[in-house]
Amino acid sequence: MVKTFLFRSIMGIFFGAFLTVLAAICFVYLGQQPVLDGEVFVKNALGTLFCGWFFTVSPLYFEVKSLKLSQQTLLHFCTVALLYFVLAFGIGWIPVQLNSILFFIALFLVFYAVIWSAFYLYFRHVAKTLNGELKNL
C-alpha cells in the first residue's frame, strides 16, 4: 500500500505540473498575455500540484477491503470536496459569492456523480467479464 501511495503521489504531482504548464501556455499564447504574474503563477501552480496529488491518492479508499462501497465513496467524496473547496476558495479559483459558491458546488456534484458512475459501470463490467471467464474454465 505504501508503494502504491508513493507511486500515485508522484504521478499526481507530475500530472498537476503538466496541467500547470499547459495552462500557462494557454494563457500566454491563446490569451495573448505576454507576461505572467510570478506570484499568481506560483500560487496556481502549487494549487494544481496539490489537486493532482489528492485526486490521485484519495481513490486508495476504494482499495480498503474492510469498508463497504458506500463508506469508501463517502470518505472519498468528503476528502476531495473538502480539500478542493478549501483550496479553490483560498487561491481564488472560486469567488466568494453565494451564486458562485452554489454554482461550483452543483458543478462539482455533477462531475463527481458522472465520474463515479462511469468508474462503477466500468469495474462492474470487468467483474462480470472475469466471472464469466472463470465459469468457462
Phi, psi and chi 1 to 4 in degrees:
 res  aa     phi    psi   chi1   chi2   chi3   chi4
   1 MET       -  -35.3 -173.1   70.7  105.9      -
   2 VAL   -66.2  -41.7  173.5      -      -      -
   3 LYS   -62.3  -42.1  -77.8 -175.8 -179.3 -179.9
   4 THR   -63.4  -43.9  -56.9      -      -      -
   5 PHE   -59.6  -46.7  177.3   82.4      -      -
   6 LEU   -65.6  -43.1  -69.0  174.3      -      -
   7 PHE   -62.2  -46.8  176.3   74.9      -      -
   8 ARG   -66.3  -35.2  -72.2 -170.5 -174.6 -178.2
   9 SER   -60.2  -47.7  -67.3      -      -      -
  10 ILE   -63.7  -44.4  -68.9  167.8      -      -
  11 MET   -63.5  -40.9  -66.5  -53.3  -64.9      -
  12 GLY   -65.5  -41.9      -      -      -      -
  13 ILE   -66.3  -42.0  -69.8  168.7      -      -
  14 PHE   -65.6  -38.4  -78.6  127.5      -      -
  15 PHE   -65.4  -41.1 -175.3   70.8      -      -
  16 GLY   -62.3  -39.4      -      -      -      -
  17 ALA   -64.9  -40.8      -      -      -      -
  18 PHE   -60.9  -44.4  170.9   73.3      -      -
  19 LEU   -64.5  -36.0  -71.4  177.7      -      -
  20 THR   -63.1  -47.0  -60.8      -      -      -
  21 VAL   -64.2  -42.9  170.5      -      -      -
  22 LEU   -61.3  -43.9 -168.9   61.8      -      -
  23 ALA   -64.0  -41.6      -      -      -      -
  24 ALA   -63.1  -42.3      -      -      -      -
  25 ILE   -62.2  -42.9  -69.8  169.4      -      -
  26 CYS   -62.9  -43.1  -72.3      -      -      -
  27 PHE   -63.5  -39.2  -78.9  122.3      -      -
  28 VAL   -74.3  -48.0  170.0      -      -      -
  29 TYR   -89.5  -43.5  -71.2  107.0      -      -
  30 LEU   -84.4  -33.9  -60.0  177.5      -      -
  31 GLY   -86.3   -1.9      -      -      -      -
  32 GLN    49.4   46.8  -62.5  171.1   -9.1      -
  33 GLN  -108.2  105.0 -167.1  144.6   -6.4      -
  34 PRO   -67.5  -24.3   22.8  -29.6      -      -
  35 VAL  -136.6  139.5  178.4      -      -      -
  36 LEU  -102.0  143.0  -65.3  176.8      -      -
  37 ASP   -70.8  119.3 -177.8  -24.5      -      -
  38 GLY   -59.1  -42.7      -      -      -      -
  39 GLU   -65.8  -42.7 -176.7  179.1  -25.4      -
  40 VAL   -65.6  -41.4  172.3      -      -      -
  41 PHE   -61.3  -47.5  174.4   77.9      -      -
  42 VAL   -63.2  -43.3  168.6      -      -      -
  43 LYS   -61.3  -45.1 -175.5  169.7   58.5  168.8
  44 ASN   -70.2  -37.0  -76.0  -70.2      -      -
  45 ALA   -63.6  -46.4      -      -      -      -
  46 LEU   -63.6  -38.1  -68.5  174.2      -      -
  47 GLY   -64.0  -41.5      -      -      -      -
  48 THR   -68.4  -39.2  -52.9      -      -      -
  49 LEU   -61.9  -44.4  -68.5  173.1      -      -
  50 PHE   -64.9  -41.4 -174.8   59.8      -      -
  51 CYS   -60.9  -46.3  -89.5      -      -      -
  52 GLY   -57.6  -39.5      -      -      -      -
  53 TRP   -66.5  -54.3  174.0   76.3      -      -
  54 PHE   -74.2  -23.0   71.3   75.0      -      -
  55 PHE   -77.1  -19.4  -85.8  112.1      -      -
  56 THR   -95.2  -24.6   55.7      -      -      -
  57 VAL   -88.1  -35.9  170.7      -      -      -
  58 SER   -62.5  -26.9   60.4      -      -      -
  59 PRO   -64.4   -6.4  -27.3   36.3      -      -
  60 LEU   -61.5  -21.9  -73.1  171.7      -      -
  61 TYR   -55.1  -35.9  -74.8  126.8      -      -
  62 PHE   -74.1   -5.3  -66.1  104.6      -      -
  63 GLU  -101.8    0.1  -64.1  179.9   20.7      -
  64 VAL   -84.4  103.7  177.9      -      -      -
  65 LYS   -69.7  -20.4  -57.7  -62.6 -178.7 -155.1
  66 SER   -76.9   -9.3   61.4      -      -      -
  67 LEU  -101.6  146.0  -62.8  174.1      -      -
  68 LYS   -74.5  160.7  -63.5  177.2 -175.4  173.2
  69 LEU   -58.0  -39.6  179.7   59.9      -      -
  70 SER   -63.9  -38.6   58.9      -      -      -
  71 GLN   -68.6  -42.5  -66.0  169.9  -42.3      -
  72 GLN   -60.6  -44.9  -66.1  168.0  -24.9      -
  73 THR   -64.9  -44.1  -58.3      -      -      -
  74 LEU   -62.9  -44.3 -177.2   63.7      -      -
  75 LEU   -62.1  -45.3  -76.1  169.1      -      -
  76 HIS   -63.2  -48.3 -179.9  -99.2      -      -
  77 PHE   -59.6  -48.6  176.7   80.5      -      -
  78 CYS   -61.8  -41.3  -70.5      -      -      -
  79 THR   -62.8  -53.2  -60.1      -      -      -
  80 VAL   -70.3  -36.0  -63.3      -      -      -
  81 ALA   -65.3  -47.7      -      -      -      -
  82 LEU   -61.5  -51.8  178.6   70.9      -      -
  83 LEU   -62.9  -44.1  -68.5  174.0      -      -
  84 TYR   -65.0  -47.5  177.2   74.4      -      -
  85 PHE   -70.3  -36.5  -77.4  107.2      -      -
  86 VAL   -61.0  -45.8  166.2      -      -      -
  87 LEU   -64.6  -47.3 -179.3   67.9      -      -
  88 ALA   -62.8  -40.3      -      -      -      -
  89 PHE   -72.3  -38.7  -71.1  125.1      -      -
  90 GLY   -64.4  -40.5      -      -      -      -
  91 ILE   -82.7  -28.6  -70.4  178.9      -      -
  92 GLY   104.6   16.0      -      -      -      -
  93 TRP   -68.1  -30.1  -68.7  -16.1      -      -
  94 ILE  -119.3  121.8  -60.5  175.1      -      -
  95 PRO   -65.4  144.5  -14.0   23.7      -      -
  96 VAL   -85.6   74.3 -175.8      -      -      -
  97 GLN  -137.1  142.9  -61.3  168.5  -12.8      -
  98 LEU   -54.1  -46.3 -175.9   58.7      -      -
  99 ASN   -60.8  -43.7  -71.5  -16.8      -      -
 100 SER   -65.6  -43.9  -64.1      -      -      -
 101 ILE   -61.5  -48.6  -67.2  169.1      -      -
 102 LEU   -63.0  -41.0  -66.4  175.4      -      -
 103 PHE   -62.2  -46.9  172.8   75.8      -      -
 104 PHE   -72.7  -30.2  -78.3  102.3      -      -
 105 ILE   -65.8  -45.2  -72.6  173.3      -      -
 106 ALA   -62.0  -43.9      -      -      -      -
 107 LEU   -62.2  -42.7 -170.0   63.0      -      -
 108 PHE   -60.7  -46.2 -175.9   87.0      -      -
 109 LEU   -61.5  -42.4  -70.4  171.4      -      -
 110 VAL   -64.4  -49.0  167.8      -      -      -
 111 PHE   -61.2  -42.8  -88.3   95.9      -      -
 112 TYR   -61.7  -46.3 -169.1   91.3      -      -
 113 ALA   -62.8  -42.8      -      -      -      -
 114 VAL   -66.0  -47.0  167.4      -      -      -
 115 ILE   -67.7  -42.6  -68.3  168.4      -      -
 116 TRP   -61.1  -44.4 -173.9   91.6      -      -
 117 SER   -63.5  -41.0  -61.7      -      -      -
 118 ALA   -62.6  -45.7      -      -      -      -
 119 PHE   -64.9  -40.6  -85.9  103.4      -      -
 120 TYR   -61.0  -48.3  176.4   78.5      -      -
 121 LEU   -64.4  -39.3  -67.7  171.8      -      -
 122 TYR   -61.9  -51.3  169.4   75.5      -      -
 123 PHE   -70.1  -28.8  -75.2  113.0      -      -
 124 ARG   -65.6  -41.3 -169.8  173.9   83.0  174.4
 125 HIS   -63.0  -44.4  172.6   72.9      -      -
 126 VAL   -60.5  -43.7  168.8      -      -      -
 127 ALA   -62.9  -42.9      -      -      -      -
 128 LYS   -62.6  -41.7  -78.8 -176.4 -179.2  179.4
 129 THR   -62.9  -47.3  -57.2      -      -      -
 130 LEU   -63.9  -41.8  -70.4  172.7      -      -
 131 ASN   -64.4  -38.3  -74.1  -29.1      -      -
 132 GLY   -63.9  -41.2      -      -      -      -
 133 GLU   -66.7  -35.8  -70.3  176.1    5.4      -
 134 LEU   -68.0  -36.2  -75.0  174.0      -      -
 135 LYS   -66.7  -29.6  -74.0  179.9 -177.4  177.1
 136 ASN   -79.8   -8.4  -67.6  -27.2      -      -
 137 LEU   -74.5      -  -71.7  178.7      -      -
